[in-house]
């Protein structure tokens, strides 16, 4: 019970700190910290699992878009 409470408090702390660090003008890896908090909270809350799944989907879409742009300028090797 105490371990679960600690993990929930730690998850919310990371989430809030990450969101604060992601504000413009505040230095730091805010989104990465917030995602870490969501990963911890996703073990206990369905809403955190849904947000984490959405964030993963957006990250994969961004990765694919970057790869498309990178590959568009390349000349195929023969």
N, C-alpha and C positions, 0 to 999 in steps of 0.2 A: 504494500500500500504506500509506504513512504517512498519507495523507488519510483512508483508511478507518478506520485505527486511531484517529485524532483524532476522527472523527465518532462512533465507538462509545464512546470515553471521554467525550466531551461529552454524548452521549445518556444514558449511565448516570449521569453527574454530575447532569444536570438531573432525571432520574427520582428519584434519591435525595434531592436537595435539595427537590424538590416534595413528596415523601412526608413528609419531616420538617416542612415548612411547613404541611402539611395536618393535622398533629396538633392536637388541641384546646389552646388557650392559646398557640399559636405564630402570630404575625401574619404575613400574607403570602398571596399568590395561589398557594397550594400546588398545587392541582389543575391549574391552567393550566400551571404550570411542568412538572409531571409529564407532562401530555399532550404538551407540547412535546418532552420527552425521548423519549416513546414515538413521536412522529412521526419523530424522527431515527432511532431504533432500528428502526422499521418498514421502513426501506430495507434492513436487513441481517438481520433476524430475523423468522421467521414468527410466533412467539409475541407479539411486539410488535404485529404487524399485526392479530392476532386481538383483543388487548386494546384496541387503538385503535378497531377496528370496533365492538366492544361498547360502548365509551365513547361513540362517535358515536350509536349506536342509542339508548342511554339518554338522551343529551342531546336527541335529537329527540323521544323519548317525553315527556320533561319539558316541552319547549317546547309540544307539542301539548296536554298537560294544562293548562298555564297558559292557553293560548289558549281552550280549552273553558270554563274557569272565568270568564275575562274576558268571553267572548261570551255566556255564560249569563245574565248580569245586564243585558245591553243590550236596549233596546227597538228593534225594527227601524224604520228610517225609511221614510216613504211618499212 
